[in-house]
Amino acid sequence: MSSSTKPVQNADYQLEKLDGELLLFHPGQTTIIACNPTASLIWQLCDGQRTTAEITTLLQTAFPEAAETIPAEIDALLRQFNRHGALDFI
């Protein structure tokens, strides 16, 4: 995935807390994605304004102890969101 790609949320998906778990779901479909707090944060940063490189830098600054693994984790998560139709890229 290009570092200049801008991930944008599919407006039909909603992030909700249910029984202590964060779930990303589409109300009209059967798609539900369980999200840990990191995935939830990445989802919230996918506003169509920030590039994947900017999101990576923000998280590496916030979590320097995980700086080496963050790029691969973001890439995998964005691809998963995209496969489920929750994200598009501009």
N, C-alpha and C positions, 0 to 999 in steps of 0.2 A: 504494500500500500504506500502510495506517495506521501511524503511528509507535508506536501502542500494541499492534500485533500482535506476538504472541510466536511466532517460528518454532520448530518442534520437529522433530528428526530422525525419519525413519522408521527404526525399530530394525532393519529388515531390510537397510539399507544399511551398508556398511563402507568405511572409508577405509584404503587400503593403499598402500604404496610398492612399486613394481615397476619395476625397471631405471631407477631414479632419478626416476621420475615418480610423482606422487600420483594415485591413481585412486579414485573413489567408485563403488562397484558394488553391485549386488544379486545375490547368489550364485544365486538361483533364476530370474533373468531374464537377458536379454541387455543390460541397461542398464549402461553404463559412462560415467562423466563424468570427463574429465581435469581435474585441479585444479592451479592454480598455488598457491604458498605462501599467497597472500592468500585464495583460495577455501577452502583447507584450514582456515585460521584462522577464517574466517567460519562454516564448517561446524561447527567445534568449539564456537563460541559459541552455536549454535542448540540450546539445551538446554530450551526451553519455559519458562524462568524469566526470561530477558532479553527485553525488547521490542526491536523494530527500532531504536528511538531509542537505547536503551542500547548496543546493538551499534555503532551509528554513532558515538556519543560515545566509546566505548572506542577504536575505530580512529582517530578523528580526533585523540585525545589521543596515541596511539602513533605516528601518522604525520601530524604537523601540516603537512608539506609537500604532502600530498595531500588536505587537509581539504575543499577545495571539491568534489572529484570523488567522494569516498567515498560520500555518500548515493546517488547515481545508480548507482554500481557495486554497492553492496550490494543495492539494489532489483532490479537486473537479475539478479544472481546468485541471489537468493532466488527470483525468478520462474522462473529456469531450473531450479533444484533442485526447485521445486514441479511444474513441467511434467513432469519425469521421475519424479515420485512419491517423491522422496527426502525432501521436507519437507512438513509440514502446518503450518497456522497455528491458533493458539488465541487 
